[in-house]
Amino acid sequence: MQANTSEQRTLLRQQIRQRRRALTEESQHLAAHQLLTCVEASDAMSNAAHIALYLSVDGELDTTPLIERCWRKGQSVYLPVIHPFSKGHLLFLHYHPNSHLIPNRYGILEPKLDVRDVLPARKLDVICTPLVAFDAQGQRLGMGGGYYDRTLAQWYETGEGARPIGLAHDCQQVDRLPVEAWDIPLPEILTPNRHWSWDVTTTHC
């Protein structure tokens, strides 16, 4: 009996998370710095004034060098914070070297909520999204909470607001993802070795 879409996605999450956790510290370090070359190939990243990023966990591609690059270039960086009142939604708070970070319900560090640091998602230029797996059609598989799908829904429906860009290791690519109706495909994905953009086209960095 063939597994249903939900079961396929759960199994795929387990496999790809295990794959990226298996990367050595040296490989992670190299990948994080190689990513910066592909960032240069993204006009959206180069021209953005306000960029949402995230702090890496669970073997994700280390975003620290990218965050530091943004700071050096004078780009404002924002991190996602779980919305305290609107279930399943995110806020984005300004992140700087002296930000006070606290663990959220998943144990992921995020800035301490201060309304003065909040920037509405529609005012961001780019939202860099974490992902577990992606395919050559721009489909993204997340952790299953739907936070980013909800955040990106307006952009997907209207084309207005922050441009989403996925960040991933090359080993997180799969042939084709099992897709659900609520999934938001990405127009751009950056890996250490490729800048993907859809039509569908890919270019080597």
Secondary structure, DSSP 4 states (H G I P E B T S, - for coil): -PPPHHHHHHHHHHHHHHHHHTS-HHHHHHHHHHHHHHHHT-HHHHH-SEEE-----TTPPP-HHHHHHHHHTT-EEEEEEE-SSSTT-EEEEEE-TT--EEE-TTS-EEEPP-GGGB--GGG-SEEEE--SEE-TT--EE--SS-HHHHHHHHHHHHS-SPEEEEE--GGGB-S-----TT----SEEE-SSEEEETTTEEEE-
